[in-house]
Amino acid sequence: WNNYEAMLRILKKYTLPFQTSPHSDITIPGHTQAFSSYPGTIFSGDDFYILSSGLVSLETTIGNNNNKLWKFIKPDNSVLEWLRNIVANRLARTGAEWATIFEK
């Protein structure tokens, strides 16, 4: 069973026409994003985005049920997945560029 908040699924469309630099007139590729989400969140809980760059991004979570593997996780100097996703969605023009930005 889910909580009542799971009933509040909505489609969001963010249009944030940021420029590529402070003195540029060039708008970032992913200035507009449409995605499913919940109230109060700034990302898609199911990681499905339609972007103004022409890209559609999605991902799946691969859980780790092997406790021996956790010793290889190094959380220092890391950026959480949902934030890397937002940045890659905003800045990438191609799938390859998206992957390069996302991996950082």
C-alpha positions as CSV (number, residue, x, y, z in Angstrom):
1,W,0.0,0.0,0.0
2,N,1.1,3.5,-0.7
3,N,0.6,6.6,1.3
4,Y,-2.0,9.2,0.3
5,E,0.7,11.4,-1.2
6,A,1.2,8.9,-4.0
7,M,-2.2,9.9,-5.3
8,L,-1.0,13.5,-6.0
9,R,1.0,12.6,-9.2
10,I,1.1,15.6,-11.5
11,L,2.7,16.7,-14.8
12,K,5.1,19.6,-14.5
13,K,6.5,21.9,-17.1
14,Y,9.4,24.1,-16.1
15,T,10.5,26.9,-18.5
16,L,13.7,28.5,-17.2
17,P,15.4,30.4,-20.1
18,F,18.8,30.7,-18.6
19,Q,21.7,31.8,-20.8
20,T,24.9,29.8,-21.3
21,S,26.9,32.6,-19.6
22,P,26.1,35.9,-17.9
23,H,26.9,38.0,-21.0
24,S,25.4,35.6,-23.6
25,D,22.2,35.8,-25.5
26,I,22.3,32.0,-26.1
27,T,19.7,30.1,-24.1
28,I,20.7,26.7,-22.6
29,P,19.4,23.7,-24.7
30,G,17.2,22.2,-21.9
31,H,15.4,25.5,-21.0
32,T,12.0,23.7,-20.9
33,Q,11.3,20.3,-19.3
34,A,8.1,18.4,-18.9
35,F,8.1,15.5,-16.4
36,S,5.9,13.6,-14.0
37,S,6.4,14.5,-10.4
38,Y,4.8,15.2,-7.0
39,P,4.0,18.5,-5.4
40,G,7.0,20.0,-3.5
41,T,9.7,18.2,-5.5
42,I,11.9,19.7,-8.3
43,F,12.6,16.5,-10.1
44,S,10.8,13.5,-11.5
45,G,10.4,10.6,-9.1
46,D,10.3,8.1,-11.9
47,D,13.1,9.9,-13.9
48,F,11.3,10.5,-17.2
49,Y,11.8,13.9,-18.8
50,I,10.9,15.5,-22.2
51,L,13.4,18.3,-23.0
52,S,13.4,21.3,-25.3
53,S,16.8,20.2,-26.5
54,G,15.0,17.4,-28.4
55,L,16.2,14.8,-25.9
56,V,14.1,12.5,-23.8
57,S,15.9,11.2,-20.7
58,L,15.0,8.4,-18.4
59,E,16.8,6.0,-16.1
60,T,16.2,3.1,-13.9
61,T,17.6,2.5,-10.4
62,I,19.6,-0.6,-10.0
63,G,19.5,-1.5,-6.3
64,N,22.3,-3.1,-4.4
65,N,21.3,-6.1,-2.3
66,N,24.9,-7.3,-1.9
67,N,26.2,-5.9,1.4
68,K,29.8,-6.7,0.4
69,L,29.6,-4.1,-2.4
70,W,28.8,-1.2,-0.1
71,K,32.5,-0.9,0.9
72,F,33.2,0.4,-2.7
73,I,30.8,3.3,-2.3
74,K,32.8,6.6,-1.7
75,P,30.3,9.3,-0.9
76,D,32.9,12.0,-0.4
77,N,32.9,14.7,-3.1
78,S,29.9,13.2,-4.9
79,V,26.8,14.8,-6.2
80,L,23.4,13.0,-5.8
81,E,21.9,11.4,-8.9
82,W,18.8,13.6,-9.0
83,L,20.9,16.8,-9.1
84,R,23.3,15.5,-11.8
85,N,20.2,14.5,-13.8
86,I,18.8,18.1,-13.6
87,V,22.1,19.6,-14.7
88,A,22.6,17.2,-17.6
89,N,19.0,17.8,-18.7
90,R,19.5,21.5,-18.8
91,L,22.9,21.6,-20.5
92,A,23.2,18.7,-22.9
93,R,22.5,18.9,-26.7
94,T,23.1,15.2,-27.5
95,G,22.9,11.9,-25.7
96,A,26.7,11.5,-25.6
97,E,27.0,15.0,-24.1
98,W,24.3,14.2,-21.6
99,A,26.2,11.1,-20.4
100,T,29.5,13.1,-20.1
101,I,27.8,15.8,-18.0
102,F,25.9,13.3,-15.9
103,E,29.0,11.2,-15.0
104,K,30.8,14.2,-13.3
